[in-house]
């Protein structure tokens, strides 16, 4: 079982005073703006990683 990833800042106000929600174990609470939010991993993109320097060319 993996630990949950912790956000570094609130997506609404940008403050860093975050705490895990007691009601929902996948939610976070921001003390600065009094909002609760949830982060969800949707999956990997099908196209994979983009190589901006293909063939050694500078963009």
PyMOL commands that place a pseudoatom at each C-alpha (Angstrom):
pseudoatom trace, name=CA, resn=UNK, resi=1, chain=A, elem=C, hetatm=0, pos=[0.000, 0.000, 0.000]
pseudoatom trace, name=CA, resn=UNK, resi=2, chain=A, elem=C, hetatm=0, pos=[1.378, 3.408, -0.909]
pseudoatom trace, name=CA, resn=UNK, resi=3, chain=A, elem=C, hetatm=0, pos=[1.148, 6.584, 1.117]
pseudoatom trace, name=CA, resn=UNK, resi=4, chain=A, elem=C, hetatm=0, pos=[-0.954, 9.413, -0.232]
pseudoatom trace, name=CA, resn=UNK, resi=5, chain=A, elem=C, hetatm=0, pos=[0.849, 12.191, -2.042]
pseudoatom trace, name=CA, resn=UNK, resi=6, chain=A, elem=C, hetatm=0, pos=[0.711, 15.515, -0.249]
pseudoatom trace, name=CA, resn=UNK, resi=7, chain=A, elem=C, hetatm=0, pos=[0.040, 18.721, -2.189]
pseudoatom trace, name=CA, resn=UNK, resi=8, chain=A, elem=C, hetatm=0, pos=[2.534, 21.539, -1.642]
pseudoatom trace, name=CA, resn=UNK, resi=9, chain=A, elem=C, hetatm=0, pos=[0.027, 24.393, -1.902]
pseudoatom trace, name=CA, resn=UNK, resi=10, chain=A, elem=C, hetatm=0, pos=[-3.693, 25.093, -2.166]
pseudoatom trace, name=CA, resn=UNK, resi=11, chain=A, elem=C, hetatm=0, pos=[-4.891, 25.136, -5.811]
pseudoatom trace, name=CA, resn=UNK, resi=12, chain=A, elem=C, hetatm=0, pos=[-7.306, 27.988, -4.956]
pseudoatom trace, name=CA, resn=UNK, resi=13, chain=A, elem=C, hetatm=0, pos=[-5.300, 30.506, -2.918]
pseudoatom trace, name=CA, resn=UNK, resi=14, chain=A, elem=C, hetatm=0, pos=[-1.714, 29.199, -3.128]
pseudoatom trace, name=CA, resn=UNK, resi=15, chain=A, elem=C, hetatm=0, pos=[-1.217, 29.020, 0.644]
pseudoatom trace, name=CA, resn=UNK, resi=16, chain=A, elem=C, hetatm=0, pos=[0.841, 26.182, 2.127]
pseudoatom trace, name=CA, resn=UNK, resi=17, chain=A, elem=C, hetatm=0, pos=[-1.126, 25.664, 5.366]
pseudoatom trace, name=CA, resn=UNK, resi=18, chain=A, elem=C, hetatm=0, pos=[-2.784, 22.358, 4.380]
pseudoatom trace, name=CA, resn=UNK, resi=19, chain=A, elem=C, hetatm=0, pos=[-4.065, 19.510, 6.518]
pseudoatom trace, name=CA, resn=UNK, resi=20, chain=A, elem=C, hetatm=0, pos=[-5.572, 16.121, 5.659]
pseudoatom trace, name=CA, resn=UNK, resi=21, chain=A, elem=C, hetatm=0, pos=[-9.360, 16.136, 5.955]
pseudoatom trace, name=CA, resn=UNK, resi=22, chain=A, elem=C, hetatm=0, pos=[-10.750, 14.115, 8.839]
pseudoatom trace, name=CA, resn=UNK, resi=23, chain=A, elem=C, hetatm=0, pos=[-14.010, 13.348, 7.020]
pseudoatom trace, name=CA, resn=UNK, resi=24, chain=A, elem=C, hetatm=0, pos=[-12.590, 12.094, 3.709]
pseudoatom trace, name=CA, resn=UNK, resi=25, chain=A, elem=C, hetatm=0, pos=[-9.171, 10.447, 3.673]
pseudoatom trace, name=CA, resn=UNK, resi=26, chain=A, elem=C, hetatm=0, pos=[-8.409, 11.578, 0.126]
pseudoatom trace, name=CA, resn=UNK, resi=27, chain=A, elem=C, hetatm=0, pos=[-9.278, 15.249, 0.723]
pseudoatom trace, name=CA, resn=UNK, resi=28, chain=A, elem=C, hetatm=0, pos=[-7.223, 18.178, 1.978]
pseudoatom trace, name=CA, resn=UNK, resi=29, chain=A, elem=C, hetatm=0, pos=[-8.268, 21.303, 3.876]
pseudoatom trace, name=CA, resn=UNK, resi=30, chain=A, elem=C, hetatm=0, pos=[-6.730, 24.748, 3.465]
pseudoatom trace, name=CA, resn=UNK, resi=31, chain=A, elem=C, hetatm=0, pos=[-6.673, 26.823, 6.660]
pseudoatom trace, name=CA, resn=UNK, resi=32, chain=A, elem=C, hetatm=0, pos=[-6.108, 30.073, 4.746]
pseudoatom trace, name=CA, resn=UNK, resi=33, chain=A, elem=C, hetatm=0, pos=[-9.158, 30.053, 2.430]
pseudoatom trace, name=CA, resn=UNK, resi=34, chain=A, elem=C, hetatm=0, pos=[-11.251, 27.488, 4.354]
pseudoatom trace, name=CA, resn=UNK, resi=35, chain=A, elem=C, hetatm=0, pos=[-11.716, 25.240, 1.301]
pseudoatom trace, name=CA, resn=UNK, resi=36, chain=A, elem=C, hetatm=0, pos=[-11.535, 21.483, 0.992]
pseudoatom trace, name=CA, resn=UNK, resi=37, chain=A, elem=C, hetatm=0, pos=[-10.260, 19.853, -2.189]
pseudoatom trace, name=CA, resn=UNK, resi=38, chain=A, elem=C, hetatm=0, pos=[-9.296, 16.490, -3.597]
pseudoatom trace, name=CA, resn=UNK, resi=39, chain=A, elem=C, hetatm=0, pos=[-6.449, 15.521, -5.922]
pseudoatom trace, name=CA, resn=UNK, resi=40, chain=A, elem=C, hetatm=0, pos=[-6.856, 12.607, -8.304]
pseudoatom trace, name=CA, resn=UNK, resi=41, chain=A, elem=C, hetatm=0, pos=[-4.327, 10.882, -10.540]
pseudoatom trace, name=CA, resn=UNK, resi=42, chain=A, elem=C, hetatm=0, pos=[-5.994, 10.227, -13.880]
pseudoatom trace, name=CA, resn=UNK, resi=43, chain=A, elem=C, hetatm=0, pos=[-3.275, 8.149, -15.553]
pseudoatom trace, name=CA, resn=UNK, resi=44, chain=A, elem=C, hetatm=0, pos=[-0.392, 8.395, -17.965]
pseudoatom trace, name=CA, resn=UNK, resi=45, chain=A, elem=C, hetatm=0, pos=[-0.739, 10.051, -21.345]
pseudoatom trace, name=CA, resn=UNK, resi=46, chain=A, elem=C, hetatm=0, pos=[-0.700, 7.703, -24.321]
pseudoatom trace, name=CA, resn=UNK, resi=47, chain=A, elem=C, hetatm=0, pos=[1.855, 9.777, -26.222]
pseudoatom trace, name=CA, resn=UNK, resi=48, chain=A, elem=C, hetatm=0, pos=[4.496, 9.292, -23.511]
pseudoatom trace, name=CA, resn=UNK, resi=49, chain=A, elem=C, hetatm=0, pos=[7.324, 11.726, -22.994]
pseudoatom trace, name=CA, resn=UNK, resi=50, chain=A, elem=C, hetatm=0, pos=[7.970, 14.446, -25.535]
pseudoatom trace, name=CA, resn=UNK, resi=51, chain=A, elem=C, hetatm=0, pos=[11.497, 14.859, -26.852]
pseudoatom trace, name=CA, resn=UNK, resi=52, chain=A, elem=C, hetatm=0, pos=[11.986, 18.540, -27.719]
pseudoatom trace, name=CA, resn=UNK, resi=53, chain=A, elem=C, hetatm=0, pos=[15.585, 18.072, -28.790]
pseudoatom trace, name=CA, resn=UNK, resi=54, chain=A, elem=C, hetatm=0, pos=[15.179, 15.321, -31.360]
pseudoatom trace, name=CA, resn=UNK, resi=55, chain=A, elem=C, hetatm=0, pos=[18.249, 15.036, -33.555]
pseudoatom trace, name=CA, resn=UNK, resi=56, chain=A, elem=C, hetatm=0, pos=[20.221, 17.492, -31.398]
pseudoatom trace, name=CA, resn=UNK, resi=57, chain=A, elem=C, hetatm=0, pos=[18.442, 20.558, -32.779]
pseudoatom trace, name=CA, resn=UNK, resi=58, chain=A, elem=C, hetatm=0, pos=[17.880, 23.509, -30.463]
pseudoatom trace, name=CA, resn=UNK, resi=59, chain=A, elem=C, hetatm=0, pos=[14.399, 24.919, -30.435]
for i in range(1, 59): cmd.bond("trace and resi %d" % i, "trace and resi %d" % (i + 1))
show_as sticks, trace
zoom trace
